[in-house]
Amino acid sequence: MEYGLVLWWLVAYLALLAAGVPLAAVLLSRLEDRGAAFGLPVALALVWLVVFLVGHVSLEIATYAGFAVLFGAAGLAVVRGVEFDRRRYAEVAAVFSVAFVFMIAVRAVDAGVHPSMGEKFLDFGMLKAILRADVLPPEDFWFAGRPVKYYYGGHLIAAILTRLTGTEPRFAYNLAIAGFYAMLVTAAYGFAGSLAASRGLSRIRASVFGGFLVGFASNLAIPFKIFDQVSLSWLTAPGRDGGFWYWRASRVITGTINEFPLFAWLNGDMHAHMMSTPFVLLAAAVLFEYYRTPGEQRLRRRLLVFGAVPPLAGLLAVVNTWSFATVGGLTFLALALAPTDPVTLLPRSLVDAVPRRETWQQELARHATALVGAALTVAVGVVWSLPFWLVAASGRSIGYFPDRSSMAGLLTVHGVFVLVFALHLLRHALPHLDADHADKVAVLLVVAVVLGWSGASSAALALLGPMILVAWILLRLQSDALERVAAGAADRTRRAVPDGGRLEDAAGALGVRTDDGSGTGGSSGESPDTGSRLRDTLGYETILFVAGAGIVVLVEFVYVKEQAGPGRFNTVFKTYADVWVLWAVGAAAALATLVENHSPSLALSGGDWESAMRVLAIVIVLSTSIYGVVALSDHFTGESYINPNSHHENPTLDGFHYIERDHPDELPAIQWFDSLDGQPNIVEAPGTDMYQWTNPVSSLTGVPTLAGWAHERGYGRPNAYPQRVDDVDTIYSGSAQQRAYLLNEYRVEYIYVGSNENIGYLPQDLAVFDSMAGVSLEKQWGQGPGAVKVYRVDRSELNVPDD
C-alpha cells in the first residue's frame, strides 16, 4: 500500500481546502459554516476556470496561472479582513479526511484500471490524453488526429491534481477518485447542516444525515427483496446465480441505469456524472445564498446570480454537460420561489414599469422574470465554456415519450426521499386545509397514485406531480415580508450562537422568540414570534426537492437520443446522479425537521408522533445501509464479481497491478509507449468489442490510435468511425500498397501488434510489415507467433501509390 502517496494527496487536498475557505466565506457568508464545507470545490473551480481558459494557449502556463490566482485571491481575502475560522476548517478537514481514507480503503482492494463492467479505459485514457497535451482540447486518444468529442472537464481537474502532486497517473487515478468522493460527502455534510440551521434546527444532526445519505445510503432494492420474502442467503451468497451481486441495485427501472453514489464509487469509474456532483451542490449553495440575501442587497443578489452561477454552469458544461441544464433549472426555481421578488433584480426604471397591481400580475411577473434570469444565467454560462461548445461538444437530438417507469421501480429507486419529502410537505400543508376539504384532497392524491401504479398515466407524474404542486403553493403562500425579517434574524443568530449551539441560546439576546417561547420579542420591527414562524415554514430544502422531482418527471417524457444505449437509457443514468445528491441534501434537512421540530402549528407533531419520527429516521438509516454493509463485505473479502484480480491481501492503489499478472507480455509495450513524448499516431486493432481488453495501448497511455472503442460512434462520428475501422483492418490485412497509402494518409508513426492483433489477423498478413518499405521493427517482447511487436513507420520511405 502506498501510504506515502495517500498522505501526500491528503496534505495537498487540505492545503487547497485551506486556500478555498476564505474565498468560500466571501461567496457563501450566510451559510452556517460560512461555506467552509465548500472550500475545496471553490478552490478547484477557480483553478479550473483559469486552466480551462488559458489552457487553450498553453496548459503548462495555465496550471501555474491557476494556482497563482487561487493563492493570490485567498491571500487578498485574508488581507481584506475575511476571518479564517480554524475551528470550522478543522471540522471540515476531519470530515473530508475520514471520507477520503474510507474511499482509499475501498479502491485499494480493487484499484485496477480494467475494461470490464465500466468506463475505466475511457476515463484513464482521457486523463492520460490531457497530461500528454500541450493545449486544450486534448487529442482524441480513440480517434487520432481529431480533438476529443466528450466532456473532459472532470478529467482536467484530475490532471491538475496529478501535476500538482507529481504522481504517476496509474496511482493518481484512484487518489483522484477518492478525492471527488470526499469532496461530495463534505459538501453534503456542510450544506445539509446549513439548511437545517437556517430554520433554527440542529446543524450537526442534519449534517450527519446529509453525509450519510450521499456517502453510504442506497436505494431500496435489497430491503424490497427481503420484504418480498426472498431468502436471506440472497444477501450473502457470492456470485450472480441467486446470490448477492452489487450490480443489481443499479438496474431497477427497466431500460435505464439507476446508480447511487456508493455504487458508482464502489464500481470505481472516474466518470463525469460522479466528478460533477460536488460542483452541482456548490451551484445550489450559491443559489441558497441568493435565497437568503435580503432584498435591499440588490448588488450582491445580482452578483450571485449573474456573476457566480454562470462560471459554475460553464464548468459543469465541460465536466458533465448533463448537469448544465440542472443549474439552469435550479436558478429558475431559486429566483421564482425565493422570498424576494426577482423583479427587484431589474433596473429600477424597469421595476416600476412592470404591471403588478393584481395578484395574477405579480405572479406572472415573478415567474417570467425568473425564467428570463435563468435563461440569461445559462447564456453567460455558455460564454464561459464557449471553447468547449465550439470544438469538443457533440450534437444530439431530442426524443419524446419513451417507455415510462413503473411505480414500483420509482419507489424502489426514490422511495426513501419521496417518503421524507411527502411527510415534510404534509405537516406543513394540513394546517392550511379546511377540515371539510381535507378528505377530498386525500382522495385525489390516492387516486393519482393508483392511476400511476396501474399504468393509466405516468407513474412519475402521478407520484410527484401533486407533491410539486403542494410544495410550490406552500412556498408562495409564505409571507415575503416575514421571510425577509426571518432571514435577517437567522443571520444574527448564526453570528451569536456558538458552534453546535441552538437557536434558543441566542434568542433572548437577539429579540427573537423560538418555538419554546424563549426570547424577548423583536427589536427591529419583527413580530415576537418571528423565530417560531420561521422555524415552522418550508425552506430551501423544498426547492431542492422540486428541482429533483422536476428532473424525474421530465425524463419520463423527454430524452436525448444517442448511441450509448436504447431510448432514455443514458438520459436517466446521467440525470439521476443530480437527483440523488439534490434530494439527499434536502431530505437530510427535512428529516432533521421531522425528528426535531414538533411545533403545535405543524401537523403530525407532539406526543406519539415525536417518537414515530425518530423511529422513522432509524428505519431509514438501517434500511438504506444494508446494501453498503453487504457490498463492502464482499468487496473487502475479494468476493466482488467486478474484480477477479482483487488484492485484499496486498492492497495497492496501482491501477496497472493486475496487468502484471493478466497481460505480462503487453505491459512492457504499454510502458514503452507511455515513455514516448507527445501524441504520436499509432494503429492497433479497432475496439469494436468494447468492455474487453481492446485498445490497451491508447487507453492506458493516452497515445492516440486510429479507431478505439466504438463509443466513438456516439461522440458525433457515426459514419467516420466505421470507415476508420475498415481502414485499420486494411492496414493489418490489405496489400502493401493499400497499407502504405493509409499509413501515410493518417500520418501513422507506430504500428502495434499485441494479443488482439495476433488473434484477429492472419500470421501471414502480420508478416507483411517485416518486408514493407518504410516500416521497420522498433521493439519486440517475446518470441514466436504470440510475440508483441512495435513497428516504426517512416512515411518518407513508404511506397505510396500515385493517385
C-alpha positions in Angstrom: 0.0 0.0 0.0 1.3 3.4 -1.0 0.8 5.2 2.4 3.2 8.0 1.5 1.2 8.9 -1.6 -2.1 8.8 0.4 -0.7 11.2 3.0 0.8 13.5 0.3 -2.5 13.7 -1.6 -4.4 14.3 1.7 -2.0 17.1 2.6 -2.5 18.6 -0.9 -6.3 18.4 -0.6 -6.3 20.0 2.8 -4.0 22.8 1.6 -6.3 23.6 -1.3 -9.2 23.4 1.2 -7.4 26.0 3.4 -7.0 28.3 0.4 -10.6 27.9 -0.5 -12.1 28.5 2.9 -11.7 32.4 2.9 -13.0 32.6 -0.7 -16.0 30.4 0.2 -16.6 32.7 3.2 -16.9 35.6 0.8 -19.2 33.7 -1.6 -21.3 31.9 1.0 -21.3 34.2 4.0 -24.9 33.2 5.1 -24.2 29.5 5.3 -23.9 28.3 8.9 -20.2 27.3 8.4 -19.6 30.4 6.1 -19.1 28.0 3.2 -16.2 26.1 4.8 -17.5 22.7 3.6 -17.3 24.1 0.0 -13.7 25.3 0.4 -12.2 22.6 -1.8 -14.8 22.8 -4.6 -14.4 26.6 -4.6 -10.6 26.4 -4.8 -10.7 23.8 -7.6 -13.4 25.7 -9.5 -11.3 28.8 -9.5 -8.1 27.0 -10.6 -10.1 25.0 -13.2 -11.6 28.2 -14.8 -8.1 29.7 -15.2 -6.6 26.5 -16.6 -9.5 25.9 -19.0 -9.4 29.4 -20.4 -5.6 29.9 -20.6 -5.1 26.2 -21.4 -6.2 26.8 -25.0 -2.9 28.6 -25.4 -0.7 26.7 -23.1 -1.6 24.1 -20.4 1.8 24.5 -18.6 1.4 28.2 -18.2 -2.3 27.8 -17.4 -1.5 25.4 -14.5 0.9 27.9 -12.9 -1.5 30.7 -13.5 -4.4 28.8 -12.0 -2.7 28.2 -8.7 -1.3 31.7 -8.6 -4.8 33.2 -9.0 -6.1 30.8 -6.2 -3.5 31.6 -3.6 -3.4 35.3 -4.6 -7.2 35.6 -4.2 -7.1 33.7 -0.9 -4.4 35.9 0.4 -6.2 39.0 -0.7 -9.4 37.9 1.1 -7.5 37.4 4.3 -5.7 40.8 4.0 -9.1 42.4 3.4 -10.3 41.1 6.7 -12.0 37.8 5.9 -11.7 35.6 9.0 -10.2 32.2 8.7 -12.2 30.1 11.1 -9.8 27.5 12.3 -12.5 25.5 14.2 -14.7 25.3 11.1 -11.7 24.4 9.0 -10.7 21.6 11.4 -14.3 20.2 11.4 -14.5 20.2 7.6 -11.0 18.8 7.2 -11.8 16.0 9.6 -15.0 15.1 7.6 -13.0 15.2 4.4 -10.2 13.1 5.8 -12.5 10.3 7.1 -14.3 10.1 3.7 -11.1 10.2 1.8 -9.5 7.4 3.8 -12.6 5.3 3.6 -12.7 5.5 -0.2 -8.9 4.9 -0.4 -9.5 1.6 1.5 -12.3 0.7 -1.0 -10.2 1.5 -4.0 -7.1 -0.2 -2.6 -8.6 -3.7 -3.0 -10.0 -3.0 -6.5 -7.5 -0.5 -8.0 -7.2 -1.9 -11.4 -7.9 0.3 -14.4 -9.5 -2.6 -16.2 -12.0 -2.5 -19.1 -14.8 -4.8 -17.8 -18.1 -3.6 -16.4 -17.4 0.1 -16.6 -15.6 3.0 -18.3 -12.2 2.9 -16.7 -10.4 2.6 -20.1 -12.3 5.7 -21.2 -11.6 7.7 -18.0 -7.9 6.8 -17.7 -7.3 7.4 -21.4 -8.9 10.8 -21.0 -6.7 11.6 -18.0 -3.5 10.5 -19.9 -4.5 12.4 -23.1 -4.8 15.6 -21.1 -1.5 15.0 -19.3 0.2 14.5 -22.8 -1.4 17.6 -24.3 0.2 21.0 -24.7 -3.1 22.8 -25.2 -6.8 22.2 -24.8 -8.8 20.4 -26.0 -6.7 17.2 -26.0 -6.4 15.0 -29.0 -8.9 12.1 -29.0 -6.9 9.0 -27.9 -9.5 6.8 -29.6 -9.7 8.8 -32.9 -6.2 10.1 -33.7 -5.8 13.5 -35.4 -9.1 14.9 -34.1 -9.9 16.8 -30.8 -11.8 14.8 -28.2 -15.6 15.0 -28.5 -16.5 14.4 -24.9 -16.9 16.4 -21.7 -13.4 16.3 -20.3 -13.6 18.9 -17.5 -13.6 16.5 -14.6 -10.6 14.6 -16.0 -8.9 18.0 -16.4 -9.3 18.5 -12.6 -7.8 15.1 -12.0 -4.9 16.0 -14.3 -4.3 19.3 -12.5 -4.1 17.4 -9.2 -1.8 14.8 -10.8 0.6 17.5 -12.0 0.4 19.4 -8.6 1.4 16.3 -6.7 3.9 14.9 -9.3 2.2 11.5 -9.1 2.2 8.7 -11.7 -1.2 8.5 -13.3 -1.5 4.8 -12.5 -1.7 5.8 -8.8 -3.3 9.3 -9.3 -6.4 7.7 -10.9 -7.6 6.1 -7.6 -6.4 9.0 -5.4 -8.4 11.5 -7.5 -11.5 9.2 -7.3 -11.2 9.2 -3.5 -10.9 13.0 -3.5 -14.0 13.5 -5.6 -15.9 11.3 -3.2 -14.7 13.1 -0.1 -15.5 16.4 -1.7 -19.1 15.3 -2.3 -19.6 13.9 1.2 -18.1 17.0 2.8 -20.2 19.4 0.7 -23.3 17.5 1.5 -22.4 17.5 5.2 -22.0 21.2 5.3 -24.9 22.1 3.0 -27.4 20.0 4.9 -26.3 21.4 8.2 -26.7 25.0 6.9 -30.2 24.2 5.6 -31.3 23.0 9.0 -29.5 25.8 10.9 -31.3 28.4 8.7 -34.6 27.1 10.1 -33.2 27.1 13.7 -32.6 23.4 13.8 -29.7 21.2 14.8 -26.8 21.7 12.3 -25.0 18.6 13.4 -28.0 16.2 13.1 -28.7 17.4 9.6 -25.1 17.3 8.6 -24.7 13.7 9.6 -27.9 12.8 7.7 -26.5 14.6 4.7 -23.1 12.9 4.7 -24.8 9.5 5.2 -27.4 9.9 2.5 -24.8 10.9 0.0 -21.9 8.8 1.0 -23.3 5.5 2.2 -27.1 5.1 1.7 -28.5 3.1 -1.2 -31.9 2.7 -2.8 -34.4 0.2 -1.6 -33.6 -2.7 -3.9 -32.4 -5.0 -1.1 -35.0 -4.1 1.5 -37.7 -4.7 -1.0 -36.2 -8.1 -1.9 -36.2 -9.0 1.8 -39.8 -7.8 2.1 -40.7 -9.9 -0.9 -39.7 -12.9 1.2 -36.5 -13.7 -0.7 -34.2 -16.0 1.3 -31.6 -14.2 3.3 -29.0 -16.3 1.5 -29.6 -13.9 -1.4 -27.7 -11.3 0.6 -24.6 -13.3 1.4 -24.1 -15.9 -1.3 -21.3 -14.9 -3.7 -21.7 -14.7 -7.5 -24.5 -13.9 -9.9 -26.7 -17.1 -9.7 -29.1 -16.4 -6.9 -26.5 -14.7 -4.7 -25.9 -11.1 -3.9 -24.4 -9.1 -6.7 -23.7 -5.4 -6.0 -24.5 -4.6 -9.7 -28.2 -5.4 -9.4 -29.2 -2.4 -7.3 -28.2 -0.1 -10.2 -30.5 -1.7 -12.7 -34.0 -1.3 -11.2 -36.1 0.6 -13.7 -36.3 -1.3 -17.0 -34.2 0.1 -19.8 -32.3 2.5 -17.6 -29.4 2.8 -15.1 -30.2 4.0 -11.6 -26.9 4.5 -9.9 -26.4 6.0 -6.4 -23.1 7.4 -5.2 -21.9 4.4 -3.2 -22.4 2.1 -6.1 -20.7 4.5 -8.5 -17.6 4.8 -6.4 -17.6 1.1 -5.5 -17.6 0.3 -9.2 -14.5 2.6 -9.5 -15.1 4.6 -12.7 -13.9 8.2 -12.7 -16.9 9.2 -14.8 -18.3 12.6 -15.5 -21.5 12.3 -13.5 -19.5 11.4 -10.4 -17.0 14.2 -10.7 -19.7 16.9 -11.3 -21.7 16.3 -8.1 -19.6 18.5 -5.7 -20.0 21.4 -8.1 -23.7 20.8 -8.6 -24.0 21.2 -4.8 -21.8 24.3 -4.9 -24.1 25.9 -7.5 -27.1 25.0 -5.4 -25.4 26.6 -2.4 -24.7 29.8 -4.2 -28.4 30.0 -5.1 -29.2 29.3 -1.4 -27.0 32.3 -0.6 -29.1 34.3 -3.0 -32.3 32.9 -1.5 -31.3 34.2 2.0 -29.9 37.5 0.9 -32.2 40.4 1.9 -33.9 42.2 -1.0 -32.3 45.5 -0.2 -28.9 44.0 -1.1 -29.6 44.3 -4.7 -26.0 44.3 -5.9 -25.0 41.2 -4.0 -28.0 39.3 -5.3 -27.2 40.3 -8.9 -23.5 39.3 -8.4 -24.6 35.9 -7.0 -27.0 35.0 -9.8 -25.3 36.6 -12.8 -21.7 36.7 -11.5 -21.1 33.5 -9.5 -23.5 31.0 -11.0 -22.6 31.3 -14.7 -18.9 30.3 -14.4 -20.1 27.3 -12.3 -22.5 26.5 -15.1 -19.7 26.8 -17.6 -17.5 24.5 -15.5 -20.3 21.9 -15.3 -20.9 22.1 -19.0 -17.4 20.8 -19.6 -17.3 18.4 -16.6 -20.7 16.8 -17.2 -22.9 18.5 -19.8 -26.0 16.8 -18.3 -25.6 19.0 -15.2 -25.5 22.2 -17.2 -29.3 22.1 -17.5 -29.7 21.3 -13.8 -28.1 24.6 -12.9 -30.5 26.4 -15.2 -33.5 24.7 -13.6 -32.1 25.4 -10.1 -31.6 29.1 -11.0 -35.2 29.4 -12.2 -36.6 27.8 -9.0 -34.4 29.9 -6.7 -35.5 33.1 -8.5 -39.1 32.2 -8.6 -39.5 30.8 -5.1 -37.1 32.9 -3.1 -38.7 35.3 -0.5 -37.6 38.4 -2.5 -39.3 39.1 -5.8 -36.8 38.6 -8.7 -38.3 41.6 -10.4 -36.3 43.7 -8.0 -33.2 42.5 -9.8 -34.2 44.6 -12.7 -33.1 48.3 -13.1 -35.4 50.5 -11.0 -36.9 52.1 -14.1 -38.0 48.6 -15.3 -39.3 47.6 -11.9 -41.7 50.5 -11.9 -42.8 49.7 -15.4 -43.7 46.0 -14.7 -47.5 45.8 -14.0 -48.1 44.1 -10.6 -51.3 45.6 -9.3 -53.2 42.3 -9.3 -52.1 39.1 -7.7 -52.0 37.3 -11.0 -49.9 40.1 -12.5 -47.4 39.8 -9.6 -47.1 36.0 -10.0 -46.8 36.3 -13.8 -44.1 39.0 -13.5 -42.2 36.9 -10.8 -42.1 33.7 -12.8 -41.4 35.4 -16.2 -38.5 37.3 -14.6 -37.2 34.1 -13.1 -37.4 32.4 -16.4 -35.5 35.2 -18.2 -33.0 35.4 -15.4 -32.3 31.6 -15.6 -32.0 31.9 -19.4 -29.5 34.7 -19.0 -27.5 32.7 -16.5 -27.3 29.8 -18.9 -26.4 32.0 -21.8 -23.5 33.5 -19.8 -22.5 30.0 -18.8 -22.3 29.1 -22.4 -19.9 32.1 -22.9 -17.7 30.9 -20.1 -17.4 27.5 -21.7 -17.6 28.6 -25.3 -14.4 26.8 -26.4 -15.9 23.5 -25.4 -19.2 24.1 -27.3 -17.3 25.1 -30.4 -14.9 22.2 -30.5 -15.4 19.3 -28.0 -19.2 19.2 -27.6 -21.0 16.7 -29.8 -24.5 17.3 -31.1 -27.5 15.3 -30.0 -31.2 15.3 -30.9 -34.2 15.1 -28.6 -36.6 12.2 -28.4 -40.1 12.2 -26.9 -42.4 9.8 -25.0 -40.0 6.9 -24.2 -41.0 3.9 -22.2 -42.2 5.0 -18.8 -41.1 4.0 -15.3 -43.3 1.8 -13.2 -44.5 2.9 -9.8 -42.7 0.0 -8.2 -39.4 1.0 -10.0 -39.7 4.6 -8.9 -40.4 3.8 -5.3 -37.5 1.3 -5.2 -35.1 4.0 -6.5 -36.5 7.1 -4.9 -38.8 5.7 -2.2 -36.8 7.0 0.8 -36.7 10.5 -0.5 -40.3 10.5 -1.6 -41.4 9.4 1.9 -39.4 12.0 3.7 -40.5 14.9 1.5 -44.1 13.7 1.5 -44.2 13.8 5.3 -42.4 17.1 5.3 -44.9 18.6 2.9 -47.9 17.0 4.7 -47.0 18.5 8.0 -47.0 22.0 6.5 -50.0 21.5 4.2 -52.6 20.1 6.6 -52.9 23.2 8.8 -53.8 25.2 5.6 -56.6 22.8 4.7 -60.2 23.4 5.8 -61.4 20.3 7.7 -64.3 20.0 5.2 -61.9 19.6 2.3 -59.1 17.5 3.8 -60.8 14.2 2.9 -61.4 15.3 -0.7 -57.7 16.2 -1.1 -56.6 12.9 0.4 -58.9 11.0 -2.1 -57.5 12.9 -5.0 -53.9 12.1 -4.0 -54.8 8.4 -3.6 -56.4 8.3 -7.0 -53.4 9.9 -8.6 -51.0 7.3 -7.1 -53.3 4.4 -8.0 -53.5 5.7 -11.6 -49.8 5.9 -11.8 -49.4 2.4 -10.3 -51.9 0.9 -12.8 -50.1 2.4 -15.8 -53.1 4.5 -16.8 -50.9 7.6 -16.5 -47.3 8.5 -15.9 -46.3 7.0 -12.6 -43.8 9.7 -12.0 -46.3 12.4 -12.7 -48.9 10.8 -10.5 -46.4 10.3 -7.7 -44.5 13.6 -7.8 -46.9 15.9 -9.6 -49.1 16.6 -6.6 -46.1 17.0 -4.3 -44.5 19.5 -6.7 -47.8 21.5 -6.8 -48.2 21.4 -3.0 -44.6 22.5 -2.5 -44.9 25.3 -5.0 -48.1 26.7 -3.4 -46.8 26.5 0.1 -43.6 28.3 -0.8 -45.6 31.1 -2.4 -48.1 31.3 0.4 -45.3 32.2 2.9 -45.2 35.9 3.5 -42.4 37.6 1.7 -42.1 40.2 4.5 -41.8 37.6 7.2 -39.2 35.7 5.3 -37.0 38.8 4.8 -37.2 39.5 8.5 -36.6 35.9 9.4 -33.6 35.7 7.2 -32.1 38.7 9.0 -32.9 37.1 12.4 -31.3 33.8 11.3 -28.2 35.7 10.2 -27.8 37.4 13.6 -28.5 34.1 15.3 -25.7 32.4 13.3 -23.2 35.0 14.4 -24.3 34.8 18.1 -24.8 31.1 18.6 -21.6 29.1 19.4 -20.7 26.1 17.3 -23.1 23.2 17.9 -25.5 25.5 19.7 -29.1 26.1 19.1 -31.4 28.9 18.3 -32.7 29.2 21.8 -29.3 30.0 23.2 -29.1 33.4 21.5 -32.8 34.1 21.1 -33.1 36.3 24.1 -30.1 38.5 23.1 -31.5 38.9 19.6 -35.1 39.6 20.5 -36.3 36.5 18.6 -38.9 34.2 20.1 -38.4 30.4 19.4 -40.9 27.6 19.4 -40.4 27.0 23.1 -41.4 30.6 23.9 -38.0 31.8 24.9 -36.8 35.2 23.7 -37.9 38.7 24.3 -39.6 39.9 21.2 -38.4 41.9 18.3 -36.3 44.9 18.3 -36.2 45.6 14.6 -39.8 45.5 13.7 -40.1 41.7 13.9 -43.2 40.1 15.3 -42.5 38.5 18.7 -43.0 35.1 17.2 -40.8 35.6 14.1 -38.4 32.9 15.1 -41.2 30.4 15.7 -42.8 31.1 12.4 -39.5 30.9 10.5 -38.8 27.6 12.1 -42.3 26.3 11.1 -42.1 27.3 7.4 -40.7 25.4 4.4 -37.2 26.4 3.3 -34.7 25.9 0.6 -34.7 22.1 1.1 -38.2 22.2 -0.6 -36.7 23.9 -3.7 -34.1 21.1 -3.9 -37.0 18.6 -3.8 -38.8 20.4 -6.6 -35.7 20.5 -8.7 -35.1 16.8 -8.4 -38.7 15.9 -8.9 -38.8 18.1 -12.0 -35.9 16.1 -13.4 -37.5 12.7 -12.6 -40.8 13.8 -14.3 -39.1 15.4 -17.3 -37.1 12.3 -18.3 -40.4 10.4 -18.4 -41.4 12.4 -21.5 -38.1 13.7 -23.0 -34.7 12.1 -23.6 -31.6 12.7 -25.5 -31.1 10.4 -28.5 -27.6 8.8 -28.5 -25.8 5.5 -29.1 -24.8 4.9 -25.5 -27.9 2.9 -25.1 -31.5 2.4 -26.4 -34.1 5.1 -25.7 -33.6 7.0 -22.5 -31.0 4.6 -21.1 -28.3 7.2 -20.8 -30.5 10.1 -20.1 -31.9 8.6 -16.9 -28.4 7.3 -16.0 -26.8 10.8 -16.0 -29.7 12.9 -14.8 -30.5 10.7 -11.8 -27.0 11.4 -10.4 -28.0 15.0 -9.9 -31.4 14.0 -8.5 -29.8 11.8 -5.8 -27.4 14.5 -4.5 -30.0 17.3 -4.5 -32.6 15.1 -2.8 -30.1 13.6 -0.3 -29.1 17.1 0.9 -32.7 18.3 1.0 -34.0 15.2 2.6 -31.3 15.4 5.3 -32.6 18.8 6.4 -36.2 17.6 6.1 -35.5 14.5 8.2 -33.9 16.7 10.8 -37.1 18.7 10.9 -39.3 15.7 11.2 -37.2 14.4 14.1 -36.7 17.7 16.0 -39.5 20.2 15.2 -42.8 19.3 16.8 -44.4 22.8 17.0 -48.1 22.9 17.6 -48.5 24.8 14.4 -47.5 21.8 12.3 -49.5 18.6 11.7 -48.3 15.2 12.9 -46.5 16.8 15.8 -46.2 16.1 19.5 -46.9 13.0 21.6 -46.6 9.8 19.8 -45.6 11.5 16.5 -42.4 12.6 18.0 -41.4 9.1 18.8 -42.7 7.9 15.4 -40.5 10.3 13.6 -37.4 9.2 15.5 -38.2 5.5 14.7 -38.7 6.5 11.0 -35.2 8.1 10.9 -33.7 4.9 12.4 -35.6 2.7 9.9 -34.4 4.8 7.0 -30.8 4.7 8.1 -30.9 0.9 8.7 -32.7 0.0 5.5 -30.5 2.1 3.3 -27.4 0.7 5.0 -27.9 -2.9 4.1 -26.5 -2.7 0.6 -23.4 -0.9 1.8 -22.7 -3.4 4.6 -23.1 -6.4 2.3 -21.5 -4.9 -0.8 -18.4 -3.7 1.1 -18.2 -7.1 2.9 -18.0 -8.8 -0.5 -15.6 -6.1 -1.7 -13.1 -6.4 1.1 -13.1 -10.2 1.2 -12.5 -10.4 -2.5 -15.9 -11.8 -3.5 -16.8 -8.9 -5.6 -17.6 -10.1 -9.1 -16.3 -7.0 -10.8 -12.7 -7.7 -9.9 -11.4 -11.2 -10.3 -8.0 -9.7 -9.6 -8.8 -8.4 -6.1 -5.8 -7.6 -3.9 -7.4 -7.6 -0.5 -4.4 -9.5 0.9 -2.0 -6.9 -0.6 -3.8 -3.6 -1.1 -2.4 -1.2 -3.6 -3.5 1.9 -5.5 -1.6 0.9 -8.6 -4.1 0.8 -11.4 -1.7 -1.3 -13.5 -1.0 -4.0 -10.9 -3.4 -6.5 -12.4 -1.7 -6.2 -15.8 1.5 -7.7 -14.4 -0.4 -10.9 -13.9 -3.0 -11.0 -16.6 -1.2 -9.4 -19.5 2.6 -9.6 -18.7 3.6 -9.8 -22.3 2.0 -6.5 -23.1 2.9 -4.5 -20.0 6.4 -3.7 -21.3 5.0 -2.5 -24.6 2.4 -0.3 -22.8 5.2 1.2 -20.6 7.4 1.8 -23.7 4.6 3.7 -25.4 3.9 5.6 -22.2 7.5 6.8 -22.2 7.1 8.5 -25.6 6.9 12.3 -25.8 3.9 14.0 -27.3 1.0 12.3 -29.0 2.3 10.2 -32.0 -0.4 8.5 -34.0 -0.5 4.7 -33.7 -2.6 1.9 -35.1 -3.9 -1.0 -33.1 -6.8 -3.4 -33.7 -10.1 -1.4 -33.6 -12.1 -1.6 -30.4 -15.4 -2.7 -31.7 -15.6 -5.3 -28.9 -16.0 -2.9 -26.0 -15.5 -3.7 -22.3 -12.8 -6.2 -23.2 -9.0 -6.0 -23.4 -9.1 -3.9 -26.6 -7.1 -0.8 -27.4 -4.9 -1.2 -24.3 -2.1 1.0 -25.6 -4.2 4.1 -26.4 -6.4 3.6 -23.3 -3.6 3.2 -20.8 -1.1 5.7 -22.3 -3.2 8.4 -24.0 -1.3 7.9 -27.2 -3.9 8.3 -29.9 -5.0 5.3 -32.1 -6.9 5.5 -35.3 -10.0 3.6 -34.2 -10.5 2.9 -30.5 -13.6 1.8 -28.7 -16.9 2.0 -30.6 -18.0 4.7 -28.2 -16.8 7.0 -30.9 -19.9 6.3 -32.9 -21.9 8.2 -30.2 -19.4 11.0 -30.0 -20.6 12.7 -33.2 -18.8 10.3 -35.5 -21.4 7.7 -36.5 -20.1 7.4 -40.1 -16.5 8.3 -39.7 -15.8 5.6 -37.1 -16.9 2.6 -39.3 -14.8 4.0 -42.1 -11.7 4.1 -39.8 -12.4 0.5 -38.6 -12.3 -0.6 -42.3 -9.1 1.3 -42.9 -7.4 -0.2 -39.8 -8.4 -3.7 -41.0 -6.9 -2.8 -44.3 -3.6 -1.7 -42.7 -3.3 -5.1 -41.0 -4.6 -7.3 -43.8 -4.6 -5.4 -47.2 -2.0 -5.2 -49.9 1.4 -3.5 -49.2 0.3 -0.6 -51.5 -3.1 -0.2 -49.6 -1.3 -0.2 -46.3 1.3 2.3 -47.4 -1.4 4.7 -48.6 -3.4 4.6 -45.3 -0.3 4.8 -43.1 0.7 8.0 -45.0 -2.9 9.3 -45.1 -3.4 9.0 -41.3 0.2 10.1 -40.5 0.8 6.9 -38.5 4.1 6.7 -36.6 3.8 3.3 -34.9 2.1 0.0 -35.6 1.2 -2.2 -32.7 1.0 -6.0 -32.8 -0.2 -7.4 -29.5 -2.6 -10.1 -28.3 -5.7 -8.7 -30.1 -3.8 -8.3 -33.4 -2.2 -11.7 -33.2 -5.7 -13.2 -32.6 -7.6 -11.0 -35.1 -5.4 -11.2 -38.1 -3.6 -14.0 -40.0 0.1 -14.5 -39.3 1.0 -14.1 -43.0 -0.8 -10.8 -43.0 1.1 -9.5 -40.0 4.3 -10.8 -41.5 3.9 -8.3 -44.4 5.1 -5.5 -42.1 8.6 -7.2 -41.9 9.2 -6.6 -45.6 7.4 -3.3 -46.2 9.4 -0.3 -47.3 9.2 2.4 -44.7 8.2 0.0 -41.9 10.8 -1.3 -39.5 10.7 -3.4 -36.3 11.3 -1.0 -33.4 10.7 -3.2 -30.4 9.8 -6.8 -29.7 8.9 -8.7 -26.5 8.7 -12.4 -26.6 9.3 -14.9 -29.4 7.2 -16.9 -31.8 3.7 -16.3 -33.1 2.5 -14.6 -30.0 5.3 -12.0 -29.8 4.4 -8.4 -29.0 5.9 -6.1 -31.6 6.1 -2.4 -32.4 6.9 -1.2 -35.9 8.1 2.3 -36.6 6.8 4.0 -39.8 9.0 6.3 -41.8 6.5 8.0 -44.1 9.2 9.4 -46.3 10.2 5.8 -47.2 6.7 4.4 -47.9 5.8 3.3 -51.4 2.7 5.3 -51.6 0.8 4.7 -54.8 0.1 7.7 -57.1 -3.5 8.9 -57.0 
